Amino acid sequence: MGYCSPEYLKVVNEQEEKVNQNDNHTLSLLIKIIIILIKIGAISVAFLM
C-alpha cells in the first residue's frame, strides 16, 4: 500500500477544492461571455431590421 497519512489526505482534499473552485469560476465566466455575445447579437439584429 502507498503512504497515506492524514496530513497528506488533507493536502489532497485542499488541492481538489481549489481545482473545483477554479473550474466553477471559469465556467461561470464562460457562460457570462456567451450571454453577453447573445445580447450584442440581438441588439445588432434589432437595429438592422
mmJSON file of the N, C-alpha and C atoms, coordinates in Angstrom:
{"data_MODEL":{"atom_site":{
"group_PDB":["ATOM","ATOM","ATOM","ATOM","ATOM","ATOM","ATOM","ATOM","ATOM","ATOM","ATOM","ATOM","ATOM","ATOM","ATOM","ATOM","ATOM","ATOM","ATOM","ATOM","ATOM","ATOM","ATOM","ATOM","ATOM","ATOM","ATOM","ATOM","ATOM","ATOM","ATOM","ATOM","ATOM","ATOM","ATOM","ATOM","ATOM","ATOM","ATOM","ATOM","ATOM","ATOM","ATOM","ATOM","ATOM","ATOM","ATOM","ATOM","ATOM","ATOM","ATOM","ATOM","ATOM","ATOM","ATOM","ATOM","ATOM","ATOM","ATOM","ATOM","ATOM","ATOM","ATOM","ATOM","ATOM","ATOM","ATOM","ATOM","ATOM","ATOM","ATOM","ATOM","ATOM","ATOM","ATOM","ATOM","ATOM","ATOM","ATOM","ATOM","ATOM","ATOM","ATOM","ATOM","ATOM","ATOM","ATOM","ATOM","ATOM","ATOM","ATOM","ATOM","ATOM","ATOM","ATOM","ATOM","ATOM","ATOM","ATOM","ATOM","ATOM","ATOM","ATOM","ATOM","ATOM","ATOM","ATOM","ATOM","ATOM","ATOM","ATOM","ATOM","ATOM","ATOM","ATOM","ATOM","ATOM","ATOM","ATOM","ATOM","ATOM","ATOM","ATOM","ATOM","ATOM","ATOM","ATOM","ATOM","ATOM","ATOM","ATOM","ATOM","ATOM","ATOM","ATOM","ATOM","ATOM","ATOM","ATOM","ATOM","ATOM","ATOM","ATOM","ATOM","ATOM","ATOM","ATOM"],
"id":[1,2,3,4,5,6,7,8,9,10,11,12,13,14,15,16,17,18,19,20,21,22,23,24,25,26,27,28,29,30,31,32,33,34,35,36,37,38,39,40,41,42,43,44,45,46,47,48,49,50,51,52,53,54,55,56,57,58,59,60,61,62,63,64,65,66,67,68,69,70,71,72,73,74,75,76,77,78,79,80,81,82,83,84,85,86,87,88,89,90,91,92,93,94,95,96,97,98,99,100,101,102,103,104,105,106,107,108,109,110,111,112,113,114,115,116,117,118,119,120,121,122,123,124,125,126,127,128,129,130,131,132,133,134,135,136,137,138,139,140,141,142,143,144,145,146,147],
"type_symbol":["N","C","C","N","C","C","N","C","C","N","C","C","N","C","C","N","C","C","N","C","C","N","C","C","N","C","C","N","C","C","N","C","C","N","C","C","N","C","C","N","C","C","N","C","C","N","C","C","N","C","C","N","C","C","N","C","C","N","C","C","N","C","C","N","C","C","N","C","C","N","C","C","N","C","C","N","C","C","N","C","C","N","C","C","N","C","C","N","C","C","N","C","C","N","C","C","N","C","C","N","C","C","N","C","C","N","C","C","N","C","C","N","C","C","N","C","C","N","C","C","N","C","C","N","C","C","N","C","C","N","C","C","N","C","C","N","C","C","N","C","C","N","C","C","N","C","C"],
"label_atom_id":["N","CA","C","N","CA","C","N","CA","C","N","CA","C","N","CA","C","N","CA","C","N","CA","C","N","CA","C","N","CA","C","N","CA","C","N","CA","C","N","CA","C","N","CA","C","N","CA","C","N","CA","C","N","CA","C","N","CA","C","N","CA","C","N","CA","C","N","CA","C","N","CA","C","N","CA","C","N","CA","C","N","CA","C","N","CA","C","N","CA","C","N","CA","C","N","CA","C","N","CA","C","N","CA","C","N","CA","C","N","CA","C","N","CA","C","N","CA","C","N","CA","C","N","CA","C","N","CA","C","N","CA","C","N","CA","C","N","CA","C","N","CA","C","N","CA","C","N","CA","C","N","CA","C","N","CA","C","N","CA","C","N","CA","C","N","CA","C","N","CA","C"],
"label_alt_id":[null,null,null,null,null,null,null,null,null,null,null,null,null,null,null,null,null,null,null,null,null,null,null,null,null,null,null,null,null,null,null,null,null,null,null,null,null,null,null,null,null,null,null,null,null,null,null,null,null,null,null,null,null,null,null,null,null,null,null,null,null,null,null,null,null,null,null,null,null,null,null,null,null,null,null,null,null,null,null,null,null,null,null,null,null,null,null,null,null,null,null,null,null,null,null,null,null,null,null,null,null,null,null,null,null,null,null,null,null,null,null,null,null,null,null,null,null,null,null,null,null,null,null,null,null,null,null,null,null,null,null,null,null,null,null,null,null,null,null,null,null,null,null,null,null,null,null],
"label_comp_id":["MET","MET","MET","GLY","GLY","GLY","TYR","TYR","TYR","CYS","CYS","CYS","SER","SER","SER","PRO","PRO","PRO","GLU","GLU","GLU","TYR","TYR","TYR","LEU","LEU","LEU","LYS","LYS","LYS","VAL","VAL","VAL","VAL","VAL","VAL","ASN","ASN","ASN","GLU","GLU","GLU","GLN","GLN","GLN","GLU","GLU","GLU","GLU","GLU","GLU","LYS","LYS","LYS","VAL","VAL","VAL","ASN","ASN","ASN","GLN","GLN","GLN","ASN","ASN","ASN","ASP","ASP","ASP","ASN","ASN","ASN","HIS","HIS","HIS","THR","THR","THR","LEU","LEU","LEU","SER","SER","SER","LEU","LEU","LEU","LEU","LEU","LEU","ILE","ILE","ILE","LYS","LYS","LYS","ILE","ILE","ILE","ILE","ILE","ILE","ILE","ILE","ILE","ILE","ILE","ILE","LEU","LEU","LEU","ILE","ILE","ILE","LYS","LYS","LYS","ILE","ILE","ILE","GLY","GLY","GLY","ALA","ALA","ALA","ILE","ILE","ILE","SER","SER","SER","VAL","VAL","VAL","ALA","ALA","ALA","PHE","PHE","PHE","LEU","LEU","LEU","MET","MET","MET"],
"label_asym_id":["A","A","A","A","A","A","A","A","A","A","A","A","A","A","A","A","A","A","A","A","A","A","A","A","A","A","A","A","A","A","A","A","A","A","A","A","A","A","A","A","A","A","A","A","A","A","A","A","A","A","A","A","A","A","A","A","A","A","A","A","A","A","A","A","A","A","A","A","A","A","A","A","A","A","A","A","A","A","A","A","A","A","A","A","A","A","A","A","A","A","A","A","A","A","A","A","A","A","A","A","A","A","A","A","A","A","A","A","A","A","A","A","A","A","A","A","A","A","A","A","A","A","A","A","A","A","A","A","A","A","A","A","A","A","A","A","A","A","A","A","A","A","A","A","A","A","A"],
"label_entity_id":["1","1","1","1","1","1","1","1","1","1","1","1","1","1","1","1","1","1","1","1","1","1","1","1","1","1","1","1","1","1","1","1","1","1","1","1","1","1","1","1","1","1","1","1","1","1","1","1","1","1","1","1","1","1","1","1","1","1","1","1","1","1","1","1","1","1","1","1","1","1","1","1","1","1","1","1","1","1","1","1","1","1","1","1","1","1","1","1","1","1","1","1","1","1","1","1","1","1","1","1","1","1","1","1","1","1","1","1","1","1","1","1","1","1","1","1","1","1","1","1","1","1","1","1","1","1","1","1","1","1","1","1","1","1","1","1","1","1","1","1","1","1","1","1","1","1","1"],
"label_seq_id":[1,1,1,2,2,2,3,3,3,4,4,4,5,5,5,6,6,6,7,7,7,8,8,8,9,9,9,10,10,10,11,11,11,12,12,12,13,13,13,14,14,14,15,15,15,16,16,16,17,17,17,18,18,18,19,19,19,20,20,20,21,21,21,22,22,22,23,23,23,24,24,24,25,25,25,26,26,26,27,27,27,28,28,28,29,29,29,30,30,30,31,31,31,32,32,32,33,33,33,34,34,34,35,35,35,36,36,36,37,37,37,38,38,38,39,39,39,40,40,40,41,41,41,42,42,42,43,43,43,44,44,44,45,45,45,46,46,46,47,47,47,48,48,48,49,49,49],
"pdbx_PDB_ins_code":[null,null,null,null,null,null,null,null,null,null,null,null,null,null,null,null,null,null,null,null,null,null,null,null,null,null,null,null,null,null,null,null,null,null,null,null,null,null,null,null,null,null,null,null,null,null,null,null,null,null,null,null,null,null,null,null,null,null,null,null,null,null,null,null,null,null,null,null,null,null,null,null,null,null,null,null,null,null,null,null,null,null,null,null,null,null,null,null,null,null,null,null,null,null,null,null,null,null,null,null,null,null,null,null,null,null,null,null,null,null,null,null,null,null,null,null,null,null,null,null,null,null,null,null,null,null,null,null,null,null,null,null,null,null,null,null,null,null,null,null,null,null,null,null,null,null,null],
"Cartn_x":[0.825,0.0,0.878,0.295,1.025,0.986,1.758,1.825,0.593,-0.169,-1.432,-1.628,-0.877,-1.03,-2.219,-2.757,-3.871,-3.49,-2.252,-1.807,-1.807,-1.385,-1.365,-2.79,-3.715,-5.113,-5.679,-5.3,-5.769,-5.271,-4.0,-3.427,-4.116,-4.352,-5.008,-6.425,-7.153,-8.515,-8.53,-7.575,-7.496,-7.215,-6.299,-5.981,-7.186,-7.919,-9.115,-10.168,-10.347,-11.305,-10.898,-9.592,-9.112,-9.373,-9.114,-9.349,-10.827,-11.688,-13.132,-13.597,-13.058,-13.438,-12.995,-11.793,-11.308,-12.163,-12.571,-13.421,-14.767,-15.34,-16.633,-16.509,-15.421,-15.215,-15.057,-14.279,-14.061,-15.363,-16.141,-17.408,-18.389,-18.48,-19.409,-18.955,-17.647,-17.137,-17.476,-17.337,-17.661,-19.149,-19.999,-21.445,-21.781,-21.133,-21.376,-20.961,-19.836,-19.375,-20.358,-20.866,-21.835,-23.113,-23.59,-24.811,-24.601,-23.443,-23.147,-23.117,-22.521,-22.477,-23.88,-24.74,-26.124,-26.852,-26.649,-27.301,-26.808,-25.504,-24.96,-25.537,-25.633,-26.22,-27.667,-28.43,-29.853,-30.013,-29.181,-29.265,-28.898,-27.853,-27.445,-28.504,-29.16,-30.235,-31.419,-31.725,-32.844,-32.588,-31.347,-31.024,-30.981,-30.687,-30.596,-31.985,-32.973,-34.315,-35.11],
"Cartn_y":[-1.18,0.0,1.255,2.344,3.601,4.345,5.399,6.246,7.136,7.054,7.786,8.348,9.37,9.976,10.936,11.253,12.21,13.579,13.989,15.28,15.247,14.135,14.003,14.073,13.393,13.421,14.836,15.567,16.948,17.817,17.679,18.469,18.127,16.852,16.425,16.997,16.945,17.48,18.98,19.712,21.159,21.481,20.728,20.957,20.659,19.62,19.267,20.374,20.949,22.042,23.257,23.559,24.704,24.486,23.284,22.978,23.108,22.599,22.689,24.137,24.968,26.381,27.07,26.771,27.383,26.954,25.697,25.212,25.929,26.101,26.778,28.23,28.884,30.282,30.409,29.527,29.56,29.299,28.358,28.018,29.183,29.812,30.937,32.101,32.321,33.385,33.089,31.837,31.444,31.661,31.308,31.497,32.98,33.823,35.271,35.823,35.382,35.858,35.45,34.217,33.752,34.579,34.872,35.671,37.07,37.661,38.999,38.969,37.939,37.839,37.696,36.931,36.77,38.111,38.863,40.178,41.128,41.147,42.018,41.63,40.334,39.868,40.283,40.169,40.547,42.041,42.847,44.298,44.675,44.063,44.396,43.949,42.823,42.377,43.335,43.814,44.734,46.048,46.527,47.755,47.555,46.349,46.095,45.931,45.605,45.369,46.601],
"Cartn_z":[0.0,0.0,0.0,-0.482,-0.542,0.776,0.834,2.017,2.059,3.138,3.21,4.614,4.977,6.295,6.284,7.432,7.486,6.901,7.107,6.571,5.048,4.468,3.007,2.451,3.107,2.669,2.763,3.798,3.967,2.811,2.456,1.36,0.046,-0.198,-1.438,-1.504,-0.394,-0.372,-0.608,-0.028,-0.239,-1.699,-2.309,-3.714,-4.599,-4.272,-5.043,-4.953,-3.76,-3.596,-4.426,-4.452,-5.24,-6.715,-7.204,-8.618,-8.939,-8.068,-8.294,-8.306,-7.414,-7.386,-8.665,-9.144,-10.382,-11.56,-11.611,-12.698,-12.674,-11.497,-11.396,-11.825,-11.432,-11.804,-13.317,-13.914,-15.358,-16.098,-15.619,-16.267,-16.187,-15.025,-14.901,-15.768,-15.893,-16.752,-18.208,-18.62,-19.99,-20.267,-19.337,-19.511,-19.619,-18.791,-18.854,-20.21,-20.739,-22.047,-23.13,-23.073,-24.075,-23.998,-22.793,-22.642,-23.208,-22.941,-23.479,-25.002,-25.581,-27.043,-27.627,-26.968,-27.438,-27.379,-26.295,-26.166,-27.256,-27.498,-28.546,-29.903,-30.162,-31.412,-31.551,-30.466,-30.514,-30.756,-30.112,-30.286,-31.733,-32.253,-33.621,-34.63,-34.423,-35.309,-35.231,-34.033,-33.857,-34.62,-34.632,-35.346,-36.849,-37.305,-38.747,-39.369,-38.585,-39.145,-39.28],
"occupancy":[1.0,1.0,1.0,1.0,1.0,1.0,1.0,1.0,1.0,1.0,1.0,1.0,1.0,1.0,1.0,1.0,1.0,1.0,1.0,1.0,1.0,1.0,1.0,1.0,1.0,1.0,1.0,1.0,1.0,1.0,1.0,1.0,1.0,1.0,1.0,1.0,1.0,1.0,1.0,1.0,1.0,1.0,1.0,1.0,1.0,1.0,1.0,1.0,1.0,1.0,1.0,1.0,1.0,1.0,1.0,1.0,1.0,1.0,1.0,1.0,1.0,1.0,1.0,1.0,1.0,1.0,1.0,1.0,1.0,1.0,1.0,1.0,1.0,1.0,1.0,1.0,1.0,1.0,1.0,1.0,1.0,1.0,1.0,1.0,1.0,1.0,1.0,1.0,1.0,1.0,1.0,1.0,1.0,1.0,1.0,1.0,1.0,1.0,1.0,1.0,1.0,1.0,1.0,1.0,1.0,1.0,1.0,1.0,1.0,1.0,1.0,1.0,1.0,1.0,1.0,1.0,1.0,1.0,1.0,1.0,1.0,1.0,1.0,1.0,1.0,1.0,1.0,1.0,1.0,1.0,1.0,1.0,1.0,1.0,1.0,1.0,1.0,1.0,1.0,1.0,1.0,1.0,1.0,1.0,1.0,1.0,1.0],
"B_iso_or_equiv":[0.0,0.0,0.0,0.0,0.0,0.0,0.0,0.0,0.0,0.0,0.0,0.0,0.0,0.0,0.0,0.0,0.0,0.0,0.0,0.0,0.0,0.0,0.0,0.0,0.0,0.0,0.0,0.0,0.0,0.0,0.0,0.0,0.0,0.0,0.0,0.0,0.0,0.0,0.0,0.0,0.0,0.0,0.0,0.0,0.0,0.0,0.0,0.0,0.0,0.0,0.0,0.0,0.0,0.0,0.0,0.0,0.0,0.0,0.0,0.0,0.0,0.0,0.0,0.0,0.0,0.0,0.0,0.0,0.0,0.0,0.0,0.0,0.0,0.0,0.0,0.0,0.0,0.0,0.0,0.0,0.0,0.0,0.0,0.0,0.0,0.0,0.0,0.0,0.0,0.0,0.0,0.0,0.0,0.0,0.0,0.0,0.0,0.0,0.0,0.0,0.0,0.0,0.0,0.0,0.0,0.0,0.0,0.0,0.0,0.0,0.0,0.0,0.0,0.0,0.0,0.0,0.0,0.0,0.0,0.0,0.0,0.0,0.0,0.0,0.0,0.0,0.0,0.0,0.0,0.0,0.0,0.0,0.0,0.0,0.0,0.0,0.0,0.0,0.0,0.0,0.0,0.0,0.0,0.0,0.0,0.0,0.0],
"pdbx_formal_charge":[null,null,null,null,null,null,null,null,null,null,null,null,null,null,null,null,null,null,null,null,null,null,null,null,null,null,null,null,null,null,null,null,null,null,null,null,null,null,null,null,null,null,null,null,null,null,null,null,null,null,null,null,null,null,null,null,null,null,null,null,null,null,null,null,null,null,null,null,null,null,null,null,null,null,null,null,null,null,null,null,null,null,null,null,null,null,null,null,null,null,null,null,null,null,null,null,null,null,null,null,null,null,null,null,null,null,null,null,null,null,null,null,null,null,null,null,null,null,null,null,null,null,null,null,null,null,null,null,null,null,null,null,null,null,null,null,null,null,null,null,null,null,null,null,null,null,null],
"auth_seq_id":[1,1,1,2,2,2,3,3,3,4,4,4,5,5,5,6,6,6,7,7,7,8,8,8,9,9,9,10,10,10,11,11,11,12,12,12,13,13,13,14,14,14,15,15,15,16,16,16,17,17,17,18,18,18,19,19,19,20,20,20,21,21,21,22,22,22,23,23,23,24,24,24,25,25,25,26,26,26,27,27,27,28,28,28,29,29,29,30,30,30,31,31,31,32,32,32,33,33,33,34,34,34,35,35,35,36,36,36,37,37,37,38,38,38,39,39,39,40,40,40,41,41,41,42,42,42,43,43,43,44,44,44,45,45,45,46,46,46,47,47,47,48,48,48,49,49,49],
"auth_comp_id":["MET","MET","MET","GLY","GLY","GLY","TYR","TYR","TYR","CYS","CYS","CYS","SER","SER","SER","PRO","PRO","PRO","GLU","GLU","GLU","TYR","TYR","TYR","LEU","LEU","LEU","LYS","LYS","LYS","VAL","VAL","VAL","VAL","VAL","VAL","ASN","ASN","ASN","GLU","GLU","GLU","GLN","GLN","GLN","GLU","GLU","GLU","GLU","GLU","GLU","LYS","LYS","LYS","VAL","VAL","VAL","ASN","ASN","ASN","GLN","GLN","GLN","ASN","ASN","ASN","ASP","ASP","ASP","ASN","ASN","ASN","HIS","HIS","HIS","THR","THR","THR","LEU","LEU","LEU","SER","SER","SER","LEU","LEU","LEU","LEU","LEU","LEU","ILE","ILE","ILE","LYS","LYS","LYS","ILE","ILE","ILE","ILE","ILE","ILE","ILE","ILE","ILE","ILE","ILE","ILE","LEU","LEU","LEU","ILE","ILE","ILE","LYS","LYS","LYS","ILE","ILE","ILE","GLY","GLY","GLY","ALA","ALA","ALA","ILE","ILE","ILE","SER","SER","SER","VAL","VAL","VAL","ALA","ALA","ALA","PHE","PHE","PHE","LEU","LEU","LEU","MET","MET","MET"],
"auth_asym_id":["A","A","A","A","A","A","A","A","A","A","A","A","A","A","A","A","A","A","A","A","A","A","A","A","A","A","A","A","A","A","A","A","A","A","A","A","A","A","A","A","A","A","A","A","A","A","A","A","A","A","A","A","A","A","A","A","A","A","A","A","A","A","A","A","A","A","A","A","A","A","A","A","A","A","A","A","A","A","A","A","A","A","A","A","A","A","A","A","A","A","A","A","A","A","A","A","A","A","A","A","A","A","A","A","A","A","A","A","A","A","A","A","A","A","A","A","A","A","A","A","A","A","A","A","A","A","A","A","A","A","A","A","A","A","A","A","A","A","A","A","A","A","A","A","A","A","A"],
"auth_atom_id":["N","CA","C","N","CA","C","N","CA","C","N","CA","C","N","CA","C","N","CA","C","N","CA","C","N","CA","C","N","CA","C","N","CA","C","N","CA","C","N","CA","C","N","CA","C","N","CA","C","N","CA","C","N","CA","C","N","CA","C","N","CA","C","N","CA","C","N","CA","C","N","CA","C","N","CA","C","N","CA","C","N","CA","C","N","CA","C","N","CA","C","N","CA","C","N","CA","C","N","CA","C","N","CA","C","N","CA","C","N","CA","C","N","CA","C","N","CA","C","N","CA","C","N","CA","C","N","CA","C","N","CA","C","N","CA","C","N","CA","C","N","CA","C","N","CA","C","N","CA","C","N","CA","C","N","CA","C","N","CA","C","N","CA","C","N","CA","C","N","CA","C"],
"pdbx_PDB_model_num":[1,1,1,1,1,1,1,1,1,1,1,1,1,1,1,1,1,1,1,1,1,1,1,1,1,1,1,1,1,1,1,1,1,1,1,1,1,1,1,1,1,1,1,1,1,1,1,1,1,1,1,1,1,1,1,1,1,1,1,1,1,1,1,1,1,1,1,1,1,1,1,1,1,1,1,1,1,1,1,1,1,1,1,1,1,1,1,1,1,1,1,1,1,1,1,1,1,1,1,1,1,1,1,1,1,1,1,1,1,1,1,1,1,1,1,1,1,1,1,1,1,1,1,1,1,1,1,1,1,1,1,1,1,1,1,1,1,1,1,1,1,1,1,1,1,1,1]
}}}
